Amino acid sequence: MSENEEDEARATDRIVEVESGETVGFVYEWQDGTKQPLWFDGEKPNFVLIDL
């Protein structure tokens, strides 16, 4: 990979807290297929994923 190339990820799901119904993060999928959550204010114990 050249110095100018950057890894890219795209958001695939919203992370929604069950009790409040609020979006508390997103799941991103990297170019290699790896998925990674991005929490806004720390991981929540009770959540669902909603496709974007």
N, C-alpha and C positions, 0 to 999 in steps of 0.2 A: 504494500500500500504506500502510495507516495505521501510526502509530507503534507500536501494540500488536501488530500482526501480525509474526510471525517466519517466516523461511524454515525449512522442515522437510525433513529427509532421512530415508530409511529404509534399513536395512541390507538388501542383496539377496544378497550372497555372502560366504562366508568365504574368506580368503586363506590357503592352507595351503602350508607349505614342503615341497617334495618329499622331501628327504632325511630330515627329522626327523618329518614328519607332523603337526607342530604348527601350530595356528592362529596366524598372525603378523599378522593384520589383518582388516579387513572392507572391503567395497566398499559405499558409500552412494549412493543415487540421490536427487537433489534433485527438488523439485516440477516443475522445468522439464525433467526428463529427463536432466540431466547426471549422469554417474557419476564418483565420486571415491574413491580408495583412502584408507584410514586405517591406516597401519602402526603396530604397537605399538613396535617398536624399530628403525626404519629399513627401507628397502626391501630385499627379498631377491631375488637373481638367478634363483632356480629355484623357481617356485611354480605352483600350480593354483588355480582358483576353484571353490568348491563352493557350489551354490545353497542358500539357506536355505529 
